[in-house]
């Protein structure tokens, strides 16, 4: 945990603790899969933005034969049905590997009355929706430390099954960050997290993953309460990652200091991303999931990294 407090007060709904995580996750995943596919469908247009003719095995299209080309390229069967000559083009294949990490640690279960979903549910919906879109676009996707990169049509179900099985293990403690393993060149990583880990831990992970040139995208998921700090009077704050509690009589007196620390923490994460050419964005859970997915898809397809896009930045 960093020195930014994880807010869990009386008006917020606390999520599952370690002991109940597997059961709770298994119960909610079917609904999250449906939600993820709905979100993916809203940004489906243009998902094949990288498709073009080239060396490959997959048929793409017929096009008219051009003067000067080798006659060996003519598809005589197709040409026999018309009074023109046609060439069969195959699709240029350059499948990439994208690693997707949805943070499933206890702090992600937080949901205030201002949010549409808990941070955990939003991270899972975005992870599953992104996986669905990427596989449809011909890419391979995997979860670091959990699944190998695959390009299966039922990717959302396979991801959900793997996460549920992992969470059901008695000794499983959800990690905030993905394994700090070096990724291969030309791969990309997507980290969906509230990023409440200490900046040095985030830096260690990002630098390790990008050591050979892999690009990455961090989407910091925030509950609106975590940005606005609306608490007043006697309030008890709980750290969901430990047994720590903070009781204060005038919560409003902490607001300015909290906002300052939050901004400093985000600036630190932003700088870490910039140092490795990664992109950084902030997504609030009172905004739609499709908004974050569209922004993420555009970055992935255009090979963008660096820069900031946010629904609300502190």
Secondary structure, DSSP 8 states (H G I E B T S, - for coil): --SS-----TTSB----GGGHHHHHHHHHHHHHHHHHHHHHHT-TTTTTT--BSSSSSEEEEEE--TTS-GGGB-HHHHTTSSS-EEEEEB-----EEEEEE--SGGGG-B-TT-SS-HHHHHHHHHHHHHHHHHHTT-EEE-TTT---B--TTHHHHHHHHHHHHHTSTT----SS-------TT-EEEEEE---S-HHHHHHHHHHHTTTS-EEEEEEEE-HHHHH----SSEEEE-TTSS-EEEES-GGGGHHHHHHHHHHHHHHHHHHHHHTT-EEEEEETTS-HHHHHHHHHHHHHHT--SSEEESS--
